[in-house]
Amino acid sequence: MEDNKNNNSNDKYRDFFEREEKGSHKNNEQQTHKEEEASASYFRYGPYQSSGSDTDHSLASTEYDERTDITASAPAPAAAVTPSQTRMAPVTKSTKTRSPMVRMFSSFMAGVIVVGSLMFASDQMDWFTTDQAVFSNEDSSSVNSNPSTSGDGIQKAALDMLRPNNISQIVANSRGSVVKIETYSKVSQSRGTNDIFDYFFPGQNNGGDSSNEEGTLRQSGVGSGFIFDSSGYILTNQHVLEGATEIKVYVEGFDEPFVAEKLGESYELDLAALKIKGDKPFDSLKIGDANALNVGDWVVAIGNPYGFDHTVTVGVLSAKERPITIPDTNGTREYQHLLQTDASINPGNSGGPLLNLNGEVIGINTAVNAQAQGIGFAIPTGTFTEVLDDLKNNTPIPVEPAPYIGVALEDLNDTYSKQLGFSGTKGALITQVEVGSPAHQSGIRAGDIVTEVLDKSIENSSDVVSIIKELKVGTKVTIKVFREGKTYEVISIIGDRNAEAQR
């Protein structure tokens, strides 16, 4: 009787494993299909597609479902195991030894019970959770944010590791201070374009009809700004207001736009101030210190990209002290000491604030590299805090001297050297000399080859430019040039390009 019973039991276990093997191929196919579906729904390609596509990109794609932001859910805790479940069943004596398959299955089940018990205990006793202070953002305590008191502590800790937990409070505190600026100009006026760097405010005409009568106003662009004084003073970029005949400012909480008065402006610094009048004080933003920020710190950009009011983007400070040069129809803007950030910046963000985690302005969003993603630039507070009073009072802002001698340069090549009878390609070829410039007054001519400046050997044209820019206006500089087989030494006095331009 016992032998039959054991044989039946062995047959039952054998049948269990045999069926598993027979259905393994089908189960593997089903499991692979499920994994592919899960992978397809979890991962998404994030960047906004180019404007050349025929797909409608307004607000959201029709294929973009709610699973985009799905986070992995925490595993359910194992059920509690009672002592009666872990007690081994009595083993009846048998004259036959259990088969290896039965022993393997018994060991497997025992392991499941032990591992499940440990998982349940670790979850209940919180064995592996580190101190929650690791995930907190103590540096952002100046902006009050109510921490979540829900039971989903693990998910909250994970989110705090990925991004600050007070962004929403920063946005709420600044909504009334960040403004939308619309400019209106006459139909006959037009703007230039830029191939190297795009402004955030690239002269969008927003569908203006050029067939209107000359002299009528049409909307010429959209930009951003922020109120830095509760009496209605607004700071923005000068290029946002360029060519505008009328300026309208939209402030959160007011039904109608304000017609703004343009005060002082600076083309060189790309800064401008506006003034609006209201029946009560306006909300204003506090200006912080960009120098106190470290590369890698979080920053928040707020503006009106493409006319979408109060759009918020978050990133980090990517670099400091970035210089860029942007030529336009009125000259060349040479920016210095810019902040670089990877917070998403788009046309319409120009003039809007770049904020730290205290909600303070540490920069003015100004330019973006049109050939890359995540490379935006902002004017730091150190540049505009010193001239705020001049902008408010419409006082001319002194322009920093720009050292120059008044020549155009090119690198030497074998062709130039052979034609001019010069040996080698080390040096800088002067292709043009401005009439009346310091170089012209010292006798330098087009076709001369600069070999030394201040006893420093010249390898190429960049060497000459870098040396001249480091000198102070009025400095006497010794320059060696090669001309018609001979080397001459001339003395030139460094001039001021900006002073010449203002004459």
C-alpha positions in Angstrom: 0.0 0.0 0.0 2.7 2.5 0.9 4.7 1.5 -2.2 1.7 2.3 -4.4 1.2 5.6 -2.6 4.8 6.6 -3.0 4.7 5.6 -6.6 1.6 7.7 -7.2 3.2 10.6 -5.5 6.3 10.3 -7.6 4.2 10.0 -10.7 2.4 13.2 -9.7 5.7 15.1 -9.3 7.1 13.6 -12.4 4.0 14.6 -14.3 4.4 18.2 -12.9 7.9 18.6 -14.3 7.2 16.9 -17.5 4.3 19.2 -18.3 6.5 22.1 -17.6 9.1 21.0 -20.1 6.5 20.3 -22.8 5.1 23.8 -22.4 8.4 25.6 -22.0 8.7 26.7 -25.6 5.2 28.2 -25.7 5.8 29.9 -22.3 9.1 31.3 -23.4 7.5 32.9 -26.5 4.7 34.4 -24.4 7.3 35.7 -21.9 9.4 37.3 -24.6 6.3 38.9 -26.2 5.3 40.4 -22.8 8.9 41.7 -22.2 8.9 43.4 -25.6 5.5 45.1 -24.9 6.7 46.3 -21.5 9.9 47.7 -22.9 8.0 49.5 -25.7 5.6 51.2 -23.3 8.2 52.2 -20.7 10.9 53.9 -22.8 10.1 57.0 -24.9 12.2 59.1 -27.3 11.9 62.5 -25.7 13.2 65.3 -27.9 10.8 67.5 -29.7 10.8 66.6 -33.5 12.0 69.1 -36.1 9.7 71.6 -37.6 10.2 70.0 -41.0 8.0 67.0 -40.0 4.4 66.9 -41.1 3.4 65.5 -37.8 1.3 67.7 -35.5 3.4 68.6 -32.5 0.9 70.7 -30.7 1.1 70.1 -26.9 1.3 66.3 -27.2 1.6 63.6 -29.8 -1.4 61.3 -30.2 0.8 58.3 -29.6 2.1 59.7 -26.3 0.2 57.8 -23.6 0.0 58.1 -19.8 2.7 55.5 -19.2 5.5 57.9 -20.2 6.2 58.8 -16.6 5.6 55.4 -15.1 8.1 54.6 -12.3 8.8 51.0 -11.2 6.3 50.1 -8.5 7.7 48.7 -5.2 7.3 44.9 -4.9 4.4 43.7 -2.7 5.6 42.4 0.7 5.5 38.6 1.1 2.7 37.2 3.2 3.4 36.5 6.8 4.5 32.9 7.5 3.1 31.2 10.6 5.1 28.7 12.5 2.7 26.0 11.3 3.6 26.7 7.7 7.3 26.3 8.4 7.0 23.1 10.4 8.2 20.1 8.5 5.5 17.5 7.8 6.2 14.1 9.5 8.0 11.7 7.3 6.6 8.3 7.1 9.0 5.4 7.0 9.4 3.9 3.6 11.5 1.1 2.4 12.3 3.1 -0.8 14.5 6.3 -1.0 12.8 9.5 -2.4 13.7 10.2 -6.0 16.2 13.1 -6.7 13.4 15.1 -8.4 11.4 15.1 -5.2 14.3 16.2 -3.1 15.1 19.0 -5.5 11.5 20.2 -5.4 11.4 20.1 -1.6 14.7 22.1 -1.4 13.3 24.6 -3.8 10.2 25.2 -1.7 12.2 25.5 1.5 14.3 28.1 -0.1 11.2 30.1 -1.3 9.9 30.1 2.3 13.2 31.3 3.8 13.8 34.0 1.2 10.2 35.2 1.4 10.4 35.4 5.2 13.6 37.5 4.9 12.1 39.8 2.4 9.0 40.4 4.5 11.2 41.0 7.6 13.5 43.5 5.8 10.5 45.4 4.5 8.8 45.6 7.8 12.0 46.5 9.8 13.4 48.8 7.1 16.8 47.1 7.2 18.2 48.6 3.9 16.9 52.2 3.9 19.6 54.8 4.5 19.1 58.0 6.5 16.4 60.1 4.8 18.6 63.2 5.2 20.7 61.9 2.3 17.8 62.6 0.0 16.7 65.9 1.5 17.5 69.3 -0.1 18.6 71.3 2.9 20.1 74.0 0.7 16.7 75.0 -0.5 15.3 75.7 2.9 14.9 79.4 2.3 12.0 78.6 -0.1 9.3 76.9 2.0 8.1 73.6 0.6 5.8 71.2 2.5 7.3 67.7 2.5 5.0 64.9 1.6 3.7 63.0 4.5 2.3 60.1 2.5 3.4 56.5 2.9 5.2 56.5 -0.4 8.5 57.4 1.2 10.7 55.4 -1.1 9.3 57.1 -4.3 9.7 60.5 -2.7 13.3 59.8 -1.8 14.0 58.7 -5.3 12.5 61.8 -6.8 14.6 64.0 -4.5 17.7 62.4 -5.8 16.8 63.3 -9.4 15.7 66.9 -8.9 15.0 69.5 -6.2 11.8 69.2 -4.3 11.0 73.0 -4.2 10.6 73.9 -7.9 6.8 74.3 -7.6 7.2 76.7 -4.7 9.8 78.8 -6.7 7.4 79.0 -9.6 4.5 80.0 -7.4 6.5 82.7 -5.7 7.7 84.2 -9.0 4.6 84.0 -11.2 3.6 87.6 -10.5 7.1 88.9 -11.2 7.9 87.3 -14.6 6.2 89.2 -17.4 5.5 88.7 -21.1 6.6 91.4 -23.4 5.1 92.1 -26.9 6.6 94.6 -29.2 4.9 96.4 -32.1 6.7 98.1 -34.9 5.9 99.8 -38.2 5.3 97.6 -41.2 8.3 99.1 -43.1 10.7 97.9 -40.3 12.4 94.5 -40.5 14.9 92.5 -38.5 18.0 90.6 -39.5 18.8 87.0 -38.9 21.8 85.2 -37.3 23.5 82.0 -38.5 25.8 81.4 -35.5 23.7 82.0 -32.4 20.0 82.5 -32.3 18.5 85.0 -29.9 15.6 83.8 -27.8 13.7 86.6 -29.5 14.6 86.3 -33.2 12.2 88.9 -34.6 9.1 86.8 -35.0 6.5 88.8 -36.9 3.7 86.4 -35.8 1.9 86.5 -39.0 1.9 90.3 -39.6 0.5 91.3 -42.9 3.0 93.2 -45.0 0.2 94.5 -47.2 -0.9 96.9 -44.5 -0.4 100.6 -45.1 3.0 101.9 -44.3 3.2 103.4 -40.8 0.6 101.1 -39.2 1.8 99.0 -36.2 1.9 95.2 -36.2 3.3 92.8 -33.6 6.9 92.2 -34.3 8.0 89.9 -31.5 7.5 88.2 -28.1 10.0 88.2 -25.2 10.2 88.0 -21.5 11.3 90.2 -18.5 11.0 90.4 -14.8 10.0 93.1 -12.3 13.0 93.9 -10.0 11.3 96.9 -8.3 7.8 96.9 -6.9 7.1 100.3 -8.3 7.0 98.8 -11.8 10.6 98.7 -13.1 11.3 95.8 -15.5 14.6 94.4 -16.7 15.0 92.6 -20.0 17.4 92.3 -23.0 18.0 95.2 -25.3 17.5 93.1 -28.4 14.0 92.2 -27.2 13.0 95.9 -27.6 15.1 96.7 -30.7 13.1 98.5 -33.3 9.9 98.6 -31.2 7.5 101.6 -31.6 5.1 100.3 -28.8 5.7 97.9 -26.0 3.0 96.0 -24.1 3.7 94.1 -20.9 1.4 91.3 -19.6 1.5 90.8 -15.8 0.0 87.8 -14.0 -3.2 88.8 -12.2 -4.1 91.8 -14.5 -6.6 91.4 -17.2 -5.2 94.0 -19.5 -1.6 94.6 -20.7 0.3 97.7 -19.6 1.8 100.0 -22.2 5.4 100.3 -21.0 7.8 103.2 -21.2 11.3 102.3 -22.3 14.0 103.9 -20.1 17.8 103.3 -20.4 19.4 100.7 -22.6 22.8 99.4 -23.5 23.6 97.7 -26.8 27.0 96.5 -25.6 25.6 94.8 -22.5 22.3 93.8 -24.2 20.3 95.3 -21.3 17.2 97.5 -21.1 14.8 98.8 -18.5 11.0 99.4 -18.8 8.5 101.1 -16.5 4.9 100.3 -16.0 2.4 102.1 -13.8 -0.2 100.4 -11.6 -2.7 101.2 -8.8 -0.7 99.0 -6.3 2.8 97.7 -5.8 3.8 94.8 -8.1 5.4 91.6 -7.1 9.1 91.7 -7.6 12.0 89.3 -7.7 15.1 89.5 -5.5 18.4 89.6 -7.2 21.0 87.1 -6.0 24.7 86.5 -6.5 25.7 84.4 -9.5 29.3 84.1 -8.1 27.9 82.1 -5.2 26.7 79.4 -7.6 28.8 76.4 -8.4 28.9 74.5 -11.7 26.5 71.7 -11.4 24.0 73.6 -9.1 20.4 73.5 -10.1 18.8 76.5 -11.9 15.3 77.3 -13.1 14.4 79.3 -16.2 11.0 81.0 -16.6 9.8 82.8 -19.7 7.4 82.8 -22.6 8.9 80.6 -25.3 7.0 80.8 -28.6 4.3 82.7 -26.7 3.5 80.0 -24.1 3.2 82.1 -21.0 5.2 81.2 -17.8 6.9 78.1 -19.2 9.3 76.6 -16.6 12.4 74.6 -17.4 14.9 73.1 -15.0 18.6 72.3 -15.5 22.0 72.9 -14.0 24.7 75.5 -14.3 26.9 74.0 -17.0 29.8 76.6 -16.9 30.8 80.1 -16.1 32.8 82.9 -17.8 31.7 82.0 -21.3 32.4 84.6 -24.0 30.4 84.6 -27.2 30.2 86.9 -30.2 26.9 87.6 -32.1 27.0 89.8 -35.2 23.7 91.5 -36.1 22.5 94.3 -38.3 23.7 97.0 -35.9 27.2 95.6 -35.2 28.7 92.9 -33.2 27.8 92.1 -29.6 30.7 90.7 -27.6 29.3 89.0 -24.5 31.7 88.3 -21.6 31.4 86.3 -18.4 28.1 84.5 -19.4 26.6 81.7 -17.5 26.0 78.5 -19.5 23.0 76.3 -18.6 21.4 73.2 -20.0 17.9 74.3 -18.9 15.8 74.3 -22.1 15.7 77.7 -23.7 13.7 78.7 -26.7 12.8 81.9 -28.7 10.7 84.0 -26.4 12.8 83.3 -23.3 15.0 86.3 -23.9 15.0 88.7 -20.9 13.4 86.2 -18.6 15.1 85.3 -15.3 17.4 82.4 -14.4 16.8 81.6 -10.8 18.7 79.7 -8.1 17.0 77.4 -5.6 16.3 80.3 -3.3 14.1 81.9 -6.0 16.6 84.7 -6.6 17.6 86.0 -10.0 21.2 85.0 -10.9 21.0 85.7 -14.6 19.0 87.0 -17.6 18.4 84.4 -20.3 20.0 85.9 -23.5 21.2 83.5 -26.2 21.3 79.9 -27.2 23.6 77.9 -29.5 21.4 77.2 -32.5 23.5 74.1 -33.5 23.2 72.2 -30.2 20.9 71.1 -27.5 21.2 72.2 -23.9 23.6 75.1 -24.5 22.0 78.3 -23.4 23.6 81.5 -22.0 22.5 84.1 -19.4 23.9 87.4 -18.4 25.1 87.1 -14.8 24.1 89.4 -12.0 27.6 90.8 -11.7 27.1 92.4 -15.1 23.8 94.2 -14.6 23.6 95.0 -10.9 26.2 97.8 -11.3 24.2 99.5 -14.0 20.6 99.1 -12.7 20.4 102.7 -11.5 21.7 104.0 -14.8 19.1 102.0 -16.7 16.3 103.2 -14.4 17.4 106.8 -14.7 18.1 106.6 -18.4 21.7 107.6 -17.8 24.3 106.8 -20.5 26.3 103.7 -19.4 30.0 104.1 -19.8 31.3 101.6 -22.4 34.3 99.5 -21.5 37.3 100.4 -23.6 38.0 98.0 -26.5 41.7 97.9 -27.4 42.5 97.9 -31.1 45.1 99.0 -33.7 42.8 98.9 -36.8 44.0 96.1 -39.0 42.4 93.0 -40.6 44.5 89.8 -40.4 44.8 86.4 -42.0 46.9 83.4 -41.3 49.9 82.9 -43.6 50.1 80.0 -46.1 52.6 78.8 -48.7 51.0 80.9 -51.5 51.1 84.2 -49.6 54.7 83.5 -48.4 55.9 82.7 -51.9 54.3 85.8 -53.4 55.7 88.1 -50.7 59.2 86.5 -50.6 58.8 85.4 -47.0 60.3 82.2 -45.6 57.9 79.9 -43.8 54.3 80.3 -42.7 54.8 81.6 -39.1 53.3 85.1 -38.9 50.1 87.1 -39.6 49.3 88.7 -42.9 47.8 92.2 -42.7 45.1 92.4 -45.4 43.6 95.8 -44.6 44.5 98.9 -42.6 41.8 101.4 -41.4 42.4 105.0 -42.4 43.2 107.1 -39.3 43.6 104.1 -37.1 46.7 103.6 -34.8 48.2 101.1 -37.3 47.7 103.6 -40.2 49.4 106.4 -38.2 52.4 104.2 -37.3 53.0 103.4 -41.0 51.8 99.8 -41.1 50.5 98.8 -44.6 48.4 96.1 -46.2 50.7 93.3 -47.3 52.9 93.5 -44.2 53.6 90.3 -42.3 53.6 90.7 -38.5 56.4 88.5 -37.0 56.6 89.9 -33.4 54.5 92.0 -31.0 56.2 93.1 -27.8 59.1 90.8 -28.5 56.7 87.8 -28.7 56.9 85.6 -31.7 53.7 85.4 -33.8 52.5 82.0 -35.1 49.2 83.1 -36.6 46.7 85.9 -36.6 45.0 84.8 -33.4 48.3 85.6 -31.5 48.2 89.2 -32.6 44.5 89.6 -31.6 45.0 88.0 -28.1 48.0 90.2 -27.3 46.3 93.5 -28.4 43.2 92.7 -26.4 45.2 92.3 -23.2 46.7 95.7 -23.5 45.3 99.0 -22.0 44.2 101.8 -24.3 47.1 104.3 -24.7 49.9 101.7 -24.3 52.8 101.9 -26.7 53.4 98.6 -28.5 56.4 97.6 -30.6 55.5 95.6 -33.7 57.9 93.9 -36.1 56.7 93.5 -39.7 58.2 92.0 -42.8 57.9 94.1 -46.0 59.6 93.6 -49.4 62.4 91.4 -48.1 63.2 93.5 -45.0 62.1 93.6 -41.4 60.9 96.9 -39.9 60.1 97.8 -36.3 57.2 100.2 -35.8 55.7 101.7 -32.6 51.9 102.0 -32.4 49.6 103.3 -29.7 46.7 101.1 -28.6 43.4 102.8 -29.5 39.8 102.4 -28.2 37.4 101.0 -30.7 34.3 102.0 -28.7 35.4 105.6 -28.3 36.0 105.8 -32.1 32.6 104.4 -32.8 30.9 107.1 -30.6 32.6 110.0 -32.5 
